[in-house]
Amino acid sequence: MTTEHQTIRHLTIYAREGKYAGWPANAGMWSWGNELLVGFALANHEELPAGHTYHRGSARQVFARSVDGGETWSLEDAIERGITARSKDHVVPEDQAVEPGPCPGGFDFADPNFAMTFRRMDDAGGTSHFYVTTDRGHHWQGPYAFPNLGFPGILARSDYLVEGRHELLAVLTASKQNRCEGRPICVRTRDGGASWSLVSTIGPEPQGFAIMPATVRLVSGELLTVLRCREGERRWLAAYLSPDQGASWRALPDPVADTGKGNPPALVRLADDRLCLAYAVRSAPSRICVRFGSPDGQYWSDERVLRANDDANWDVGYPRMLQRPDGTLVLVYYYNHALRETPSWRYIAATVFAPPANFCGT
């Protein structure tokens, strides 16, 4: 583990006394040049004896938008933008709630202003739905029901790759046969979202879980996905490679052996075709880290700590990350200082940093 000495800046996207803001990984993050959009959950803070310190009945989804590459942010209400179906940590008033219905299809995924977000009802055997925008998230069309594809449930978060005007591949999480989360799956639409087919499952069904994939297309055209895994007391990140556009997958060496209490990955293919993998190690204190990978995903650098030693407890992370046109990386996650401040509100933070010019994989 090394601490990077290059310029690293920590910014606050959203923080309010008495509020709990968390889990950017669950909603998604998108960019159009220096215009960035990220979703997260917002609720009232509530001190609880265990678990997340938020009042579930007050939870709703919001967006934060930046038009200057992540330097400053403004908040947007997700319901006002069209995210109107109830979902996990999104309580919609009865007079505003919309039930997901069939998608008409025909969406142009190659539209430069396109984005898609997937939402799940729960973490077990529930259903999922999705929305589409063609104006950079100012208005979302939907909600559109996503099929369970023969699984007890679909626990979808936003991880997809555009393949053509009406073709899109998504890497999601399905319920295991015992209705617990979860195993990763690869799905595809060829008609602009009207219908979806199962392409493959990724790895064997685990005893614990393998969830929250982060997927990129490598310079070779192969697909690389990194998964959040749990088996007994062990928590780690696993990697799988597909040489055939998602039809089959083979395991690679684990890029991260230990994530503390467990945290999902954020994965970006950089402009120079190297990879950057971000994650939180949930412990007490916790830390925010990255590793840089070779263009083929076979080798990873030592862990580089971006943020640590500021008294964060385990309730942090769930990152999303994008690279700006100038090459700078913007990593978004939720954070706290609970080991020194009581009560300590959970807030949305960003770390802005540049990838090193050179690094060696381990």
Summary of the structure (lengths in Angstrom):
residues: 362
radius of gyration: 19.0
end to end distance: 11.5
largest distance: 56.0
contacts: 1268
relative contact order: 0.15
helix: 3%
strand: 46%
